[in-house]
């Protein structure tokens, strides 16, 4: 499997900047592994996919809008994503 198989164009306007007002209206994309069919559902439909003993892992991280662009002395491009600010002089990138 090659990384290039996962590259795709995602228009900026399709990237959510805020959660939906009605959380029950959040979208859920589901894949049927047997048939390969893809379903566009609402998040409450997730209950139909869960079984007793299943483990759910919730990601409650927040993204800060901090992306820096620059150039190396050789002319190569550099892109840095700031994950979180530690203090006035340090960040995790």
C-alpha positions in Angstrom: 0.0 0.0 0.0 1.3 3.4 -0.9 0.8 6.7 0.8 -0.3 8.2 -2.5 -3.4 6.0 -2.4 -4.6 8.2 0.5 -4.1 11.6 -1.2 -7.2 13.5 -2.2 -8.4 17.0 -2.7 -10.5 18.4 0.2 -11.9 21.8 -0.5 -11.4 24.2 2.4 -15.1 25.0 2.5 -15.9 21.4 3.4 -13.7 21.4 6.5 -15.8 22.1 9.6 -14.7 25.1 11.6 -17.3 24.7 14.3 -19.5 21.8 15.5 -23.1 21.7 14.3 -25.6 23.5 16.5 -27.6 20.3 16.8 -25.1 17.7 17.7 -27.5 14.9 16.7 -27.2 16.3 13.1 -23.4 15.5 13.0 -22.7 13.4 10.0 -21.4 9.8 10.1 -19.8 8.0 7.1 -20.1 4.2 7.4 -18.6 1.5 5.2 -20.1 -2.0 4.9 -16.9 -4.1 4.9 -18.7 -7.0 3.1 -20.3 -5.1 0.2 -18.1 -2.0 0.1 -21.3 0.1 0.2 -20.8 3.6 1.8 -23.6 5.1 3.8 -24.0 8.8 4.7 -25.7 8.8 8.1 -26.3 11.0 11.1 -24.3 10.3 14.3 -27.1 8.8 16.4 -27.1 6.0 13.8 -23.8 4.8 15.3 -25.9 2.8 17.8 -26.7 0.3 15.1 -23.0 -0.5 14.7 -22.2 -1.1 18.3 -22.2 -4.4 20.2 -22.0 -5.2 23.9 -18.3 -5.0 25.0 -17.3 -2.6 22.2 -14.9 0.2 23.2 -15.4 3.8 22.2 -12.5 6.2 22.3 -13.4 9.8 22.2 -11.0 12.5 20.9 -11.7 15.8 22.6 -8.6 17.6 21.4 -8.9 21.1 20.0 -7.2 22.4 16.9 -5.7 25.8 17.0 -5.4 27.7 13.7 -1.6 27.9 13.7 0.2 26.8 10.6 3.5 28.5 9.6 4.9 28.5 6.1 8.5 29.2 5.3 11.5 28.4 3.0 14.8 26.6 3.7 18.0 28.4 2.6 18.1 25.8 -0.2 14.7 27.1 -1.5 12.7 24.1 -0.3 9.3 24.8 1.3 8.6 24.3 5.0 5.2 23.9 6.7 4.9 23.7 10.5 1.7 22.9 12.4 1.6 24.2 16.0 -0.2 21.7 18.2 -0.3 23.7 21.4 1.3 26.7 23.0 3.4 25.8 26.1 4.3 29.4 27.2 5.3 32.7 25.7 8.5 31.2 24.2 7.7 27.6 23.5 5.2 25.5 21.5 4.8 21.8 20.5 4.9 21.5 16.7 
